[in-house]
């Protein structure tokens, strides 16, 4: 589970839900480090 602050456009409210099937190939990609304006993950 990943919960964080989003960056909506034009000062709008935001609510996002993403569902995906996680397999052995995608697991390392999900756990990879991220450094973006709206998200810092795994650093």
C-alpha positions as CSV (number, residue, x, y, z in Angstrom):
1,X,0.0,0.0,0.0
2,X,1.3,3.4,-0.9
3,X,-0.4,6.5,0.5
4,X,0.9,10.0,-0.2
5,X,0.1,13.5,-1.3
6,X,-1.0,13.9,-4.9
7,X,-0.6,17.0,-7.2
8,X,-3.9,17.8,-8.7
9,X,-4.0,20.3,-11.5
10,X,-5.8,23.7,-11.5
11,X,-6.3,23.7,-7.7
12,X,-8.8,20.9,-7.9
13,X,-9.4,18.2,-5.2
14,X,-7.9,14.8,-5.9
15,X,-8.8,11.2,-5.1
16,X,-7.1,8.4,-7.0
17,X,-7.4,4.6,-6.5
18,X,-5.2,2.3,-8.6
19,X,-5.6,-1.5,-8.6
20,X,-3.3,-3.8,-10.3
21,X,-2.3,-7.4,-10.2
22,X,1.2,-7.7,-8.7
23,X,3.4,-10.6,-10.0
24,X,7.1,-11.5,-9.5
25,X,8.1,-9.4,-12.5
26,X,6.4,-6.2,-11.2
27,X,7.4,-6.5,-7.6
28,X,11.0,-5.1,-8.0
29,X,9.7,-2.2,-10.1
30,X,7.2,-1.3,-7.4
31,X,9.9,-1.3,-4.8
32,X,12.3,0.8,-6.8
33,X,13.4,4.2,-5.6
34,X,11.4,7.2,-6.9
35,X,12.4,10.9,-6.7
36,X,9.7,13.1,-8.3
37,X,8.2,16.5,-7.3
38,X,5.2,14.8,-5.7
39,X,6.7,11.6,-4.4
40,X,9.8,10.4,-2.6
41,X,9.9,6.7,-2.2
42,X,12.5,4.1,-1.1
43,X,15.4,6.6,-0.7
